[in-house]
Every structure is written in structure tokens, then in C-alpha cells.
Amino acid sequence: MISRGYASQPSIAEPAFGNAARRLRYTLAEPGPTALIACRETIISYALLRPLLFRLDAETAHHWTLAALKNAHRLHLLGAGGVPASPRRVMGLDFPNPVGLAAGLDKNGDYIDALAALGFGFIEVGTVTPRPQPGNPRPRLFRLPEARAIINRMGFNNRGVDYLLTKVQQARYRGVLGINIGKNADTPVEHAVDDYLIGLRKVYAAASYVTVNISSPNTPNLRSLQEGAALTDLLSRLKREQQVLAEQHQKYVPVAVKIAPDLSAEAVAEMAAVIRESGIDAVIATNTTLAREAVAQLPHGGEAGGLSGAPLTRRATEVVSQLHSVLGDTVPIIAAGGIMDGDDALAKRRAGASLVQVYSGLIYRGPALVREVAATLAQAS
Ligand SMILES: Cc1cc2nc3c(=O)[nH]c(=O)nc-3n(C[C@H](O)[C@H](O)[C@H](O)COP(=O)(O)O)c2cc1C
């Protein structure tokens, strides 16, 4: 079974911050004594730093924030406590709390230990593809603060599965680690299954669970794998390979499939039936949306890519509910999509989700969101 245990959890105490904005520069540039103070503030007083980060290009801010987080973790500034324990067993795995980090924030597994120190009950890294690829040209990541939303068309930029595996091996984290796999952009969609099989074989032994991502809107034709015969074929071949690997490694690693929100109720119901018949272990709902009604008038609202954050909340919850009406308790649902506070997570739970994941909410709310969501769900159980 899984040898990864649980992450240490942070103290997210209220800050006494001074010139945190000025000190942020030091934090990122030089991990000396000044950085030590600034690192604490960088993590703790996210509300103060957010306007500064939001003045930077979104992708630059993303890298700077993760670098600062890693520094803070190296300097042991992320202590234990703060996120309430709320253990649950899903997919045969033990989760210390039901709040996970959604895929795409740590595509290469570079920040596993630092992210774990924020108190997540599980972490999903990737999407990773068999071969490294650069993704789409920049700019490809846009914030829409008026809507608490993000549009991205990253296009699975990643350093390839072998690099990710070295990072997973180097990580000290022993909690639940999902590895999210995808196909290379230049692999024709008719051969997509081959890429997923390569990914599954490579990551199997290192993962607590594996997510099959067929729902990114930024890899041409990827979402066609969600349809009818293509889905049945993909899932049955992955399931057969999982059985072979389970025998080989003497370890059963659950496989989850991640779906899009841009499907009719009938299509969701059909997918749910295929997923149930396939024996797949879980479904993650949802990825980003192509819908734009909520943001069309806003700056960047017309950018191509997938929209996430607050405008996705309702639709993603609806998909969870539609899935649950078919799946009942046969296949667990992991909910993602617009969880910006504890109540959003509670709505996902009430719609039928066993676990939740956050991404955009973390960008807008900072690490305090993890504690808030975990506390709300713990109180409601
Ligand atoms: C910048 C960015 C990159 C993402 N990359 C991936 C990815 O590589 N793989 C994946 O399965 N989902 C990816 N996602 C989707 C998220 O995991 C999540 O499903 C989606 O954003 C909805 O959750 P949210 O509203 O909390 O962000 C990405 C999302 C964002 C914002």
C-alpha cells in the first residue's frame, strides 16, 4: 500500500507586518536574515502582498510566489498546526483532510514539500507528458480580478515525466500524492492512449493515485477523448494496464479521470455510466471552462483558454451533482472548480463530492483558504 504518510501542517498566525512589499524583493533574491523575516510575511500576510504580486505579469508572479514559498519552507518558516484534521478514506487511501491542491500549479513536482507544508490533505502534481514540451507561447496566463477568475492556455508546459519522477523521489512528503498525466501536443489524438499508457507505467510506483487528464481545453482535440467509444476504449485499456501493474508492483494504485464542465447533462450522464462500467476508481470534476458569459466584458475576458475561479463555481457543482445522480456512492467524486471559500466547498460536498481541490482560490485568497475550507468541511461532518 501507500508508503507516503502525512504532511506537516502550517501555523497561519496573524502577521505583524511592516514593509513586506519592499522586503519581498529580498525574499526572492537572497535567502539571508532579511529574507527570513520577509519570508514569514510573504506567506502569512498574503492579503498585503497580493496587490504587489497582481501588478506583475501573472506567470512571473506564479514563479516568484512558488520560489518564495520554497525559501520559506527551507528556512522552516512554515510550522505545524492550523488546518484541522478530518481524516477520511477514499479510493482506498487515507486522507488527513479532504482539501487537495488541484493539478497544474506544480506541473513538474518542484514544490511538493513546500506546498505540503500549507496543510493540504493531498497534492496533485502535473499534468505531465511523456516528453518535455514548452507549452503555448507567452502570455498564456491571465488574471481577471474583478471576477476572481483566471484564464490560462498554458498547453501542458512541463519538463516531462522523467524529470517529475526525480522530483517526487527527492521530496520528503509522505502524504497522498496524485500524479496527473496527459498526452504530448504533437502526439496525434488517434495515438493518445499510447501516451497515457507510457505515463501510467512510469508514474505508477511513485503515485498514491494517477489522474488521467482528458479535459484540458488547451491541447487540440484532447476533449474528444471524453466522447463515447473513445472514452470506453481509453478507460478499458488503462484499466487493463492498471491490473498488470498492480500485479507487477504488488500495489494497487487507483486511477481517476478528470472531466470538463462544458458538457450537456446527457453527456455527463453518459460519461458517468461509462466511468462506472469501466471500474475507474474516481472522477475529478471539473477542469477549466470554455464558457465566457460571466467575463466577456472584462479585461482579458476574451482571451483563449480555460476559465477557472468564481465564474466556474456553480457549473462545476452542477456537474458534481449530475455525476452523483448516476454514480451514487459507487465511484467517488473529487470536486474542483471555483472553490473560493468554505461554503463553496460545502456546496460541493452536498452535491456528492468526497474530496475537494483548489487552485484559483489559492491565488485569490492565499494559504488561509486551505485552513478555512478544511475547517468548514470538518464542522459539517
Ligand atoms: C494556470 C492553470 C493551470 C492548470 N493546469 C492544469 C493541468 O496541467 N492539469 C489539469 O488537470 N488541470 C489544470 N488546471 C485546472 C485546475 O486543476 C482546476 O481543475 C481548475 O482550475 C478549476 O479549479 P479552480 O477554479 O479552483 O481553479 C489548471 C488551472 C489553472 C488556473
The ligand as an SDF file (V2000), in Angstrom:
LIG
                    3D

 31 33  0  0  0  0  0  0  0  0999 V2000
   -2.9670   28.1230  -14.5800 C   0  0  0  0  0  0  0  0  0  0  0  0
   -3.7040   26.8260  -14.5140 C   0  0  0  0  0  0  0  0  0  0  0  0
   -3.1070   25.6870  -14.9720 C   0  0  0  0  0  0  0  0  0  0  0  0
   -3.7820   24.4670  -14.9150 C   0  0  0  0  0  0  0  0  0  0  0  0
   -3.1600   23.3340  -15.3520 N   0  0  0  0  0  0  0  0  0  0  0  0
   -3.7920   22.1480  -15.2420 C   0  0  0  0  0  0  0  0  0  0  0  0
   -3.1360   20.9540  -15.6120 C   0  0  0  0  0  0  0  0  0  0  0  0
   -1.9740   20.9540  -16.0270 O   0  0  0  0  0  0  0  0  0  0  0  0
   -3.8290   19.7950  -15.4880 N   0  0  0  0  0  0  0  0  0  0  0  0
   -5.1060   19.7290  -15.0080 C   0  0  0  0  0  0  0  0  0  0  0  0
   -5.6750   18.6410  -14.9030 O   0  0  0  0  0  0  0  0  0  0  0  0
   -5.7460   20.8620  -14.6210 N   0  0  0  0  0  0  0  0  0  0  0  0
   -5.1120   22.0420  -14.7250 C   0  0  0  0  0  0  0  0  0  0  0  0
   -5.7520   23.1850  -14.3280 N   0  0  0  0  0  0  0  0  0  0  0  0
   -7.1550   23.0890  -13.8460 C   0  0  0  0  0  0  0  0  0  0  0  0
   -7.2450   23.0310  -12.3200 C   0  0  0  0  0  0  0  0  0  0  0  0
   -6.6290   21.8940  -11.8260 O   0  0  0  0  0  0  0  0  0  0  0  0
   -8.7180   23.0510  -11.8770 C   0  0  0  0  0  0  0  0  0  0  0  0
   -9.3420   21.8670  -12.3180 O   0  0  0  0  0  0  0  0  0  0  0  0
   -9.4950   24.2420  -12.4200 C   0  0  0  0  0  0  0  0  0  0  0  0
   -8.6990   25.4020  -12.4260 O   0  0  0  0  0  0  0  0  0  0  0  0
  -10.7560   24.5210  -11.6200 C   0  0  0  0  0  0  0  0  0  0  0  0
  -10.4490   24.7870  -10.2770 O   0  0  0  0  0  0  0  0  0  0  0  0
  -10.3000   26.2970   -9.6850 P   0  0  0  0  0  0  0  0  0  0  0  0
  -11.4960   27.0530  -10.1320 O   0  0  0  0  0  0  0  0  0  0  0  0
  -10.1680   26.1110   -8.2180 O   0  0  0  0  0  0  0  0  0  0  0  0
   -9.0530   26.8420  -10.2910 O   0  0  0  0  0  0  0  0  0  0  0  0
   -5.0940   24.4160  -14.3910 C   0  0  0  0  0  0  0  0  0  0  0  0
   -5.6930   25.5770  -13.9060 C   0  0  0  0  0  0  0  0  0  0  0  0
   -5.0200   26.7800  -13.9580 C   0  0  0  0  0  0  0  0  0  0  0  0
   -5.6820   28.0150  -13.4270 C   0  0  0  0  0  0  0  0  0  0  0  0
  1  2  1  0
  2  3  1  0
  2 30  2  0
  3  4  2  0
  4  5  1  0
  4 28  1  0
  5  6  2  0
  6  7  1  0
  6 13  1  0
  7  8  2  0
  7  9  1  0
  9 10  1  0
 10 11  2  0
 10 12  1  0
 12 13  2  0
 13 14  1  0
 14 15  1  0
 14 28  1  0
 15 16  1  0
 16 17  1  0
 16 18  1  0
 18 19  1  0
 18 20  1  0
 20 21  1  0
 20 22  1  0
 22 23  1  0
 23 24  1  0
 24 25  2  0
 24 26  1  0
 24 27  1  0
 28 29  2  0
 29 30  1  0
 30 31  1  0
M  END
$$$$
